[in-house]
Amino acid sequence: MTCSSGFNQDRQLKVIAAVALLFAASNSHAQELNWFGFAQLTATSTEADDSFEFGADGVRAGFTVNNGDWTSKLVLDLNGNNLDQSRPGSLPNIIFDLFTQYQLNDNHSVRLGQFKAPIGMDFSMPATGLDFTRRGLDAGLVLNRTLGVMLSGRRFDNGFGYDVGIFNPAGRSAATQHIGSGPLDQAGDDFSFAGRVLFDPSEEWHFEAALGSSQAAGGPGTEDLRVIDFGARWHKDAWTIKGEYITATDIRGSAGHDESVIYLHGEYAFSPRLSALVRHYHGESEVGSVSSDLDNTYFGLTWFLDQQRRSNNRIMVNYVLASGDTVRYTGVRGLRQDGLYIQYQFHYAD
């Protein structure tokens, strides 16, 4: 069994290397090839453990190729679990993103491959731009990454934009339990769908609303997961205020398992290199007639080491207070105890 696992991992790595070479070869006359690397080095202490645990939340590398109206991107996750395996409907776990995008005209583009389904204002933000050391309760309800095709529209004069796509079952979503092997393999029989509308009436304001579903979210014959999301953001001078509400029904295909999460966020930049943030999450979960709730309050301080490119190097210190039904909360995600999280993040891009 061990030899078989090693062989599978070796084979997957060879496939990934071949894909990378294919990207480079097919764009041998590309106008631009950009490599990047990203890492989040962490020190964590929770109320259950007075000492610090050192680790890494994310270690990723990849490249982007721009060739006229075509853009191709590959992102590898080098610090995940079971990198040689695949979740239902998606590529091996070592691959985060792998897609190509064609710009149809000034306003419309089409994307094909594996990438984030267009649900979640905060989840759509890349890890290099996250406000805190780790994603919150809302990230448990999105469709996450999956294979599919998406049509997008941007830069309309009225400030509107949109994304609409059809995908394989959302096997990487924490809110699903799809089956991806054997005679019950759902890929090809069941699908996920997502659509989003964006509105930017001014430089200060941004609004978006999205909905999506993943069919038979707990396996063949189970209920469809359905997700609705609303987000708004205001930014002016040193202040940023934003909030988001996301709700999901029939989580993991289980009828009557529903959850909703809302957060409010405030940030003040004392200088281009130092900012303070507060975010409060409130989650409510129902399983049949049993309800539970969880609150996570984040206090954050971020020091940007590179004033010219804020996402390149930074140190983030977060303290999180957990309250509510911390033991019996039935939601998908959330911190169940107080904790201190320190992270050094660097992002290299040529």
PLY file of the C-alpha trace (Angstrom):
ply
format ascii 1.0
element vertex 350
property float x
property float y
property float z
element edge 349
property int vertex1
property int vertex2
end_header
0.00 0.00 0.00
2.83 2.39 0.81
4.51 1.75 -2.53
1.25 2.36 -4.35
0.72 5.68 -2.57
4.25 6.78 -3.38
3.78 5.82 -7.02
0.53 7.81 -7.22
2.16 10.88 -5.74
5.10 10.62 -8.12
2.74 10.25 -11.04
0.71 13.29 -10.01
3.83 15.40 -9.68
4.92 14.36 -13.14
1.52 15.33 -14.51
1.79 18.75 -12.87
5.30 19.26 -14.26
4.02 18.36 -17.71
1.18 20.86 -17.37
3.65 23.57 -16.38
5.84 22.81 -19.40
2.77 22.81 -21.63
1.82 26.28 -20.39
5.29 27.59 -21.07
5.62 25.91 -24.46
2.22 27.02 -25.71
3.16 30.60 -24.85
6.73 30.57 -26.16
6.14 33.97 -27.73
4.25 35.31 -24.72
4.44 39.00 -23.99
4.83 38.37 -20.28
5.65 35.44 -17.97
5.47 36.11 -14.23
6.54 33.68 -11.49
5.43 34.07 -7.90
5.84 32.49 -4.49
3.82 32.95 -1.33
4.12 31.75 2.27
2.41 32.32 5.62
4.67 31.41 8.55
2.77 31.20 11.82
2.99 31.06 15.60
-0.24 30.10 17.38
-1.33 29.94 21.01
-4.84 29.07 22.22
-6.43 28.98 25.67
-6.11 25.18 25.63
-2.34 25.40 25.14
-0.24 28.12 26.77
2.78 27.46 24.52
3.26 28.54 20.92
3.00 26.15 17.99
5.00 27.11 14.92
3.93 26.19 11.43
2.82 27.44 8.03
-0.77 28.13 6.97
0.07 28.33 3.29
3.03 27.72 0.98
2.24 28.28 -2.70
4.04 28.89 -5.97
3.09 29.29 -9.60
3.12 31.50 -12.64
0.92 33.61 -14.90
1.33 33.89 -18.65
-0.12 36.86 -20.53
-0.24 36.57 -24.29
-2.44 39.18 -25.92
-6.07 38.41 -25.06
-5.09 35.13 -23.38
-4.11 34.71 -19.73
-3.12 31.36 -18.20
-2.39 30.71 -14.53
-1.10 27.82 -12.43
-0.96 27.90 -8.61
0.42 24.95 -6.62
-0.39 24.32 -2.96
2.82 22.96 -1.43
1.60 22.67 2.16
-1.74 20.89 1.87
-2.86 17.43 2.90
-2.88 14.35 0.65
-1.42 16.28 -2.27
-1.61 13.29 -4.62
-5.35 12.79 -4.03
-8.35 14.60 -5.51
-11.58 15.82 -4.01
-14.76 15.15 -5.99
-14.97 17.21 -9.18
-11.53 18.80 -8.85
-7.88 18.36 -9.79
-5.28 16.83 -7.40
-5.06 18.70 -4.10
-1.63 20.06 -4.96
-3.25 22.24 -7.64
-5.00 25.33 -6.31
-5.74 27.12 -9.57
-5.22 26.02 -13.15
-7.11 27.98 -15.78
-6.94 29.89 -19.01
-8.92 33.05 -19.69
-9.77 34.77 -22.97
-10.72 38.44 -23.19
-13.63 38.50 -25.64
-13.77 42.30 -25.80
-13.31 45.32 -23.55
-16.07 44.17 -21.20
-16.39 40.39 -21.41
-14.11 37.42 -20.73
-14.49 33.65 -20.47
-12.48 31.43 -18.09
-12.01 27.66 -18.27
-10.33 25.40 -15.70
-10.17 25.19 -11.89
-10.67 28.41 -9.93
-12.83 29.98 -7.24
-16.57 29.87 -7.90
-17.88 33.48 -7.76
-19.45 33.42 -4.29
-18.14 35.33 -1.28
-16.81 38.90 -1.23
-14.14 38.11 1.36
-13.41 34.64 -0.05
-12.79 36.16 -3.49
-9.91 38.14 -2.03
-6.56 36.36 -2.55
-4.62 35.21 0.49
-2.02 37.92 -0.20
-4.66 40.54 0.55
-6.43 38.99 3.54
-7.16 41.27 6.47
-6.41 38.57 9.07
-4.18 35.54 9.47
-6.92 33.07 8.51
-10.34 33.01 6.90
-13.43 33.11 9.11
-16.81 31.43 9.47
-18.05 32.63 6.08
-15.41 30.59 4.22
-17.09 27.36 5.34
-20.22 28.07 3.25
-18.77 29.07 -0.13
-18.43 26.66 -3.07
-14.65 27.11 -3.01
-12.62 26.01 -6.06
-13.88 23.61 -8.70
-13.54 22.81 -12.41
-15.80 24.63 -14.82
-16.39 27.52 -17.19
-17.36 31.09 -16.28
-18.43 34.14 -18.27
-17.60 37.53 -16.72
-18.40 41.16 -17.45
-16.57 44.19 -16.06
-15.93 47.91 -16.62
-19.42 48.86 -17.74
-20.19 52.59 -17.64
-22.97 52.12 -15.07
-20.60 50.43 -12.61
-22.14 46.98 -12.89
-20.34 43.69 -13.41
-21.25 40.02 -13.34
-19.94 36.43 -13.20
-21.93 33.34 -14.12
-20.59 29.80 -14.32
-21.31 26.08 -14.39
-18.92 23.71 -12.63
-18.35 20.15 -11.47
-19.73 19.24 -8.02
-18.15 21.57 -5.45
-16.06 18.86 -3.79
-13.65 21.31 -2.13
-16.43 23.13 -0.31
-16.60 22.41 3.42
-20.40 22.52 3.06
-20.55 19.43 0.80
-19.79 15.71 1.04
-19.79 14.71 -2.60
-18.65 11.27 -3.75
-15.81 11.26 -6.24
-14.94 7.61 -6.89
-16.50 4.25 -7.63
-19.93 3.65 -9.18
-21.42 6.61 -7.27
-18.91 9.15 -8.66
-20.95 12.34 -9.09
-18.67 14.17 -11.56
-20.41 14.26 -14.92
-23.85 13.57 -13.44
-24.22 16.40 -10.94
-23.07 20.00 -11.26
-22.68 23.22 -9.31
-23.82 26.65 -10.45
-22.89 30.15 -9.35
-23.75 33.70 -10.35
-22.73 37.09 -8.98
-23.69 40.70 -9.65
-21.31 43.53 -8.69
-21.98 47.26 -8.46
-19.37 50.01 -7.98
-21.23 53.34 -8.04
-18.09 55.27 -6.99
-14.49 54.77 -5.96
-15.57 54.56 -2.32
-18.41 52.03 -2.58
-18.65 48.39 -3.67
-21.67 46.06 -3.51
-22.19 42.48 -4.59
-24.77 39.71 -4.39
-24.33 36.07 -5.35
-26.13 32.77 -5.31
-25.11 29.22 -6.08
-25.86 25.56 -5.58
-24.18 22.18 -5.70
-26.42 19.30 -6.66
-26.83 16.28 -4.36
-24.38 17.77 -1.86
-24.20 14.65 0.31
-24.04 12.06 -2.44
-26.54 10.74 -5.02
-30.15 11.17 -3.93
-29.44 13.81 -1.25
-30.50 17.47 -1.19
-28.84 20.27 -3.15
-26.71 22.77 -1.23
-27.96 26.32 -1.85
-25.98 29.43 -0.93
-26.89 33.15 -1.01
-24.38 35.92 -0.28
-24.49 39.73 0.07
-21.50 42.00 0.63
-20.75 45.72 0.83
-17.54 47.71 1.27
-16.72 51.40 1.81
-13.21 52.81 1.70
-12.09 56.42 2.01
-8.76 57.83 3.12
-7.60 55.82 6.16
-10.94 54.10 6.83
-12.37 50.84 5.52
-15.79 49.57 6.61
-17.35 46.41 5.21
-19.79 43.64 5.98
-21.10 40.43 4.50
-23.99 38.03 5.01
-23.99 34.45 3.70
-26.57 31.74 4.25
-26.63 28.08 3.19
-29.42 25.49 3.26
-29.26 21.69 3.22
-25.55 21.60 4.07
-23.81 18.38 2.98
-27.09 17.28 1.42
-28.84 16.98 4.78
-32.37 18.42 4.74
-32.84 20.94 7.55
-29.12 21.56 8.18
-28.87 25.31 7.60
-26.36 27.97 8.60
-26.03 31.73 8.26
-23.02 33.93 9.00
-22.71 37.70 9.18
-19.66 39.85 9.89
-18.95 43.55 10.35
-15.43 44.88 9.81
-13.67 48.15 10.58
-10.09 49.16 9.73
-8.04 52.29 10.27
-4.64 52.89 8.67
-2.40 54.95 10.96
0.13 55.14 8.12
0.80 53.33 4.83
2.67 50.73 6.86
0.54 50.23 9.98
-3.17 49.48 10.37
-5.54 48.23 13.07
-8.64 46.12 12.42
-11.66 44.72 14.23
-14.07 42.16 12.81
-17.02 40.48 14.51
-18.56 37.25 13.19
-21.91 35.86 14.26
-22.93 32.41 13.05
-26.24 30.61 13.54
-26.71 26.93 12.74
-29.81 24.75 12.71
-29.99 20.96 12.49
-33.67 20.11 12.43
-35.17 21.85 15.46
-31.85 22.26 17.32
-30.18 25.68 17.07
-26.73 26.88 18.11
-24.69 30.02 17.62
-21.04 31.07 17.64
-19.30 34.46 17.82
-15.70 35.15 16.80
-14.29 38.63 17.38
-10.97 39.39 15.69
-8.60 42.16 16.81
-5.77 42.69 14.37
-2.64 44.75 13.90
-0.79 44.64 10.57
2.68 46.00 9.90
3.62 46.26 6.22
7.37 45.88 5.84
7.37 47.01 2.20
5.77 50.41 1.83
5.78 50.32 -1.97
4.02 46.96 -2.41
1.86 46.33 0.65
1.19 42.65 0.01
4.82 41.60 -0.39
5.98 41.43 3.23
3.96 41.94 6.38
3.57 40.85 9.98
0.06 40.25 11.29
-0.93 39.86 14.95
-4.48 38.71 15.68
-6.26 37.98 18.94
-9.58 36.14 18.64
-12.34 35.91 21.25
-14.74 32.98 20.89
-18.15 32.98 22.58
-21.59 31.44 22.29
-22.09 27.71 21.89
-18.39 27.03 21.49
-18.74 23.34 22.36
-21.98 22.34 20.63
-22.00 24.67 17.61
-23.03 22.62 14.55
-21.80 25.10 11.93
-19.26 24.20 9.30
-16.42 26.43 10.47
-15.34 28.72 13.29
-12.85 29.08 16.14
-14.13 27.46 19.33
-11.62 28.98 21.79
-9.72 32.21 22.34
-6.36 32.39 20.67
-3.38 34.50 19.65
-2.23 34.19 16.03
0.99 35.71 14.70
1.93 35.45 11.05
4.78 36.58 8.84
3.67 36.67 5.24
5.78 37.20 2.16
4.82 37.24 -1.48
7.34 37.34 -4.29
6.27 38.18 -7.84
8.65 39.07 -10.66
0 1
1 2
2 3
3 4
4 5
5 6
6 7
7 8
8 9
9 10
10 11
11 12
12 13
13 14
14 15
15 16
16 17
17 18
18 19
19 20
20 21
21 22
22 23
23 24
24 25
25 26
26 27
27 28
28 29
29 30
30 31
31 32
32 33
33 34
34 35
35 36
36 37
37 38
38 39
39 40
40 41
41 42
42 43
43 44
44 45
45 46
46 47
47 48
48 49
49 50
50 51
51 52
52 53
53 54
54 55
55 56
56 57
57 58
58 59
59 60
60 61
61 62
62 63
63 64
64 65
65 66
66 67
67 68
68 69
69 70
70 71
71 72
72 73
73 74
74 75
75 76
76 77
77 78
78 79
79 80
80 81
81 82
82 83
83 84
84 85
85 86
86 87
87 88
88 89
89 90
90 91
91 92
92 93
93 94
94 95
95 96
96 97
97 98
98 99
99 100
100 101
101 102
102 103
103 104
104 105
105 106
106 107
107 108
108 109
109 110
110 111
111 112
112 113
113 114
114 115
115 116
116 117
117 118
118 119
119 120
120 121
121 122
122 123
123 124
124 125
125 126
126 127
127 128
128 129
129 130
130 131
131 132
132 133
133 134
134 135
135 136
136 137
137 138
138 139
139 140
140 141
141 142
142 143
143 144
144 145
145 146
146 147
147 148
148 149
149 150
150 151
151 152
152 153
153 154
154 155
155 156
156 157
157 158
158 159
159 160
160 161
161 162
162 163
163 164
164 165
165 166
166 167
167 168
168 169
169 170
170 171
171 172
172 173
173 174
174 175
175 176
176 177
177 178
178 179
179 180
180 181
181 182
182 183
183 184
184 185
185 186
186 187
187 188
188 189
189 190
190 191
191 192
192 193
193 194
194 195
195 196
196 197
197 198
198 199
199 200
200 201
201 202
202 203
203 204
204 205
205 206
206 207
207 208
208 209
209 210
210 211
211 212
212 213
213 214
214 215
215 216
216 217
217 218
218 219
219 220
220 221
221 222
222 223
223 224
224 225
225 226
226 227
227 228
228 229
229 230
230 231
231 232
232 233
233 234
234 235
235 236
236 237
237 238
238 239
239 240
240 241
241 242
242 243
243 244
244 245
245 246
246 247
247 248
248 249
249 250
250 251
251 252
252 253
253 254
254 255
255 256
256 257
257 258
258 259
259 260
260 261
261 262
262 263
263 264
264 265
265 266
266 267
267 268
268 269
269 270
270 271
271 272
272 273
273 274
274 275
275 276
276 277
277 278
278 279
279 280
280 281
281 282
282 283
283 284
284 285
285 286
286 287
287 288
288 289
289 290
290 291
291 292
292 293
293 294
294 295
295 296
296 297
297 298
298 299
299 300
300 301
301 302
302 303
303 304
304 305
305 306
306 307
307 308
308 309
309 310
310 311
311 312
312 313
313 314
314 315
315 316
316 317
317 318
318 319
319 320
320 321
321 322
322 323
323 324
324 325
325 326
326 327
327 328
328 329
329 330
330 331
331 332
332 333
333 334
334 335
335 336
336 337
337 338
338 339
339 340
340 341
341 342
342 343
343 344
344 345
345 346
346 347
347 348
348 349
